[in-house]
Amino acid sequence: MPTTFENQTVLITGAGVGIGFAIARALALQGANVLLNDYDEGLAQKAADDIRQAGGVCHALPGDASDVSFIQTMVDTAVRLFGSLDIAIANAGITIFGDIFTTTPDSFEKIVNLNLRGSFFLAQAASLQMRRQGKGGSMLFMSSVVGHQAHPGLPVYSMTKAGLEMLAKQLVIDFSPLGITVNAIAPGATLTERTLDDPTYIPIWSRITPMGRPATVDDIANAALFLVSPASRHITGQSLVVDGGWTSVSPPPV
């Protein structure tokens, strides 16, 4: 088993299924100690069990990743369990479709609170811990191609994803003197439990993606592991698009 992340502690939110789970599993199997969060307690526990059964070290901590007090609890728990916090990945996010004419204040707040508020305050709590430790670290935000390219029905979601990429740039100012890198990944169409429920998803996105297929969760996880690994220690404030070329041509999914 490769041990690129041996003795590294990772906190990742929204990782019960999909991209988050794939990242958590890959990190654990490369030697990291993983604290895995998901809002759904059953999903969080099952994900951690699956990772442990595969040979990784993983502890589940279900809860609301937009709640500032719980964010601090996650950081404190990672340190209590594993002795440090070295990598924080703000993967938790929510998508609610609706145009500017139909978006309600409630749905607006749900999206912004988790996607932006949760990510911002995880970065704050994690970086304060990393500053106390004095050995640097890595922070990763989960953006989206719709932070680069307009997409029907996603004005609020797209706004939050573009905001996360700007946040990564802004935090370079505060994090670089501490040896903390901060980057974002912008996945395109990706095969997850949610998207696979749509029988039209694979044929449509295979047709309009230049590489001829949607991404797998492992495609996204591979990019994430690079950005939080020692191989990318001089990369910070950047956003890596992983979309099979879709944003280069941007045909709509119709």
N, C-alpha and C positions, 0 to 999 in steps of 0.2 A: 504493500500500500504506500503510495507517495505521501510525504509528510511536509508539503510546502507550508502548511499552516500549523505545524506542531507547536503546542504551547500558546497558541493564539486563541483569544476568546472573542466570539462573534455574537452580537445581538442582532436579530433580524425580525422585523415585524411583518404581519400578514402572510405568514409562511406555512399555513396549514395545507395548502394545495398549490398547484400551478407553478408559476415562475419562482415564487418565494420558497416553496418546498424544494424545488430543484437546486436552487442556490444553497439552501441550508444543507441539503444532503451532500452536495459536492464538497462543500467546505468541511463537513464532518468527516467525510471519507478521505480527505487530505490532511487530517490530523487536528482540525480545530475543535475546540469546545464550543458548542452552539447552544445559545439560549433562544428558543423558538417561540415566537408570539403569534397568536391568532385570536381574533375576537370570539370565534367559536371554540368552546372548550373541547368538544369532542374531536374536532379536526386537529387542534393543537396536540392533544394527547396522542392521537393516532399517528400523526406525522412524526412526533418524537419517538414513539415506539418503533415505527418503521426504520428510522435512521439508526436507532440502537441495534435493532435486529440485523442491520446491514454491517454493523461493526463500528459505527460512529458514536461519539459522545454528544448527547443532546438532552436538554431539559426543556419541558414545555412550561410556558407561563401565559395562560390565556388572559385576555383583557382588552380594554379599549385603548388603542394606540394613539388616539387623539387627546386622551386625558393627561394633562401635564403631571399630576401627582402619580399616576400609574407609570408614566414614562420614567420618572425618577425611581420608582420601585423596580422597573426592569433593569435599569443600570445598576442599582444597588444589589439586586439579586445576582446579576452576572458576576459582580465582584465578589460577593459572598460565596458563591458556588465555585468559582474558578480562579479567583485571586486578582483578576484584572479585567479591563475591557480594552480590546485592541482594534476591533472592527465593528462599526455600526452600520446597518443597512436598513434604510427607511423604505420598505417595500409595500407596506399597507396602503391601500388606496381604494377609492370607490368611484364607479362610473354610473351616472344617471343621465339618461338621454332626455333631451328636450331643447327646443329652440329658445331664442331670447324672448319670444312672446308668451311662452308657456312655463318658463322656469319659475318655481315658487321660492320664496325666501327659505322655506324649510329645506328643500333639496339643495339650494345654493349653500346653505350653512353646513349641511352634511358633507358635501364634497370638499369645501374649503377647509373645514375643521380637520378632516382626516388627512387629505392630500397635502395641505400646506402647513396648518398648525401642528399636526402630529410630526411631520418631517422636521420642521424648524426646531421644535422643542426637544426632539430626540437628538438633533445635532448639538443643541445647547448642552443638554445633560451629559451626552457622551463625551463631548470635547472638554467639558470641565473635569470629568474623570480622567481623561487622557492627559490633560494638563497637570493634574496632581501626580500622575504616574511618571511623567517626564520622559517618556520614550516614544512619543509620536503615536501614529495610528492611521486609520483610514475610515472615511465616511463615504457612503454611496447612497444617492437618491435614485428613485425609480421614476423616470420621466416617460415619454411616449413620443411616437412619431407625430401625434397630433399637437405636440408642443412646437412642431416645425411647420406643419401643413394643416390648413383648415379642413375640417371634416364635419359633415352634416350632423346636427343634433348634439354637439358636444362643446358648446361655448364655455361653460364653466370648467369642465374637466380639462379642456385644452389650455385654458388660462392658468390652471394650477400647475400643469405639467411644464409649460413655458416658464412659470415662476420658479419651479424647482431648479431649472437649468441656470437661471440668473442667480438663484441663491448659491449654487455651487461656485459660480464665479465670485460672488461677493465674499464668501467665506474664505477664499484664498487669502484675503488680507489678514484675517484673524488667525487662521489655522497654520499658515506656512511657517511662522516663527516657532511654532510648537512641533513641527515635523509631522503634521497631520495632513494627509491628502484628502481632497473632497472632489468627487466627480459624480456624473449622472449617466445612466443608461437610458436610451430611448428605444424600447422595443417596437417593432411593427407588428403585423398580424402574427399571432402566436397560437399554437395548438395547446389549449388548456382544457380542463374539465368543463369550463363554461362555454368556450367557443365550439367545442366538439359536440355540444348539444344542438348546434345549428347544422343541419345536413348540407346547407349551401355554402358553408364557410370554406371548406377545403377547395372545392372547385372554383369558387369565385376568386379567392386569394391566390390560388395557384396560377390562374389565368392572368392576373394583373400584377403579380410580383415578378420582376425581371429574372430572378433566380429560379422561378418555376414552382415555388412552394412556399407556404407559410413557415415561419420559424418553429422549431421545437423549443420546449422549455430548456433543454440542454444547450441549445445555441445561445440563449440569453445567459444561462448560468456560466458558460465558458467565458463570456465577455465580462461578467461580474467578477469572477475569480481573478481574471487578469488585472482589473482595476483596483482590487484590494490586495494584490500580491506584491512581493518585493520587486517583481519585474517591472512595475509601473511607478516606482517611487519618485520619478521626476515628472509624472503626469498629474496635474491637478487643475481644477477649475474647468474641466472639459466635459463634453457630452458625447457619448458614443452611440450612434444610431445603428441598430441591428435590425435590418428590415428587408434584407435580400434585394436592396436597390429600389424599393418602392418610392421613397421620397425623391429620388432622382427623376422620376417620370410622373408619379402621383395620379394614376387613373383612379376614379372613384369606384367603390365596390358596388356596382350595379349590374 
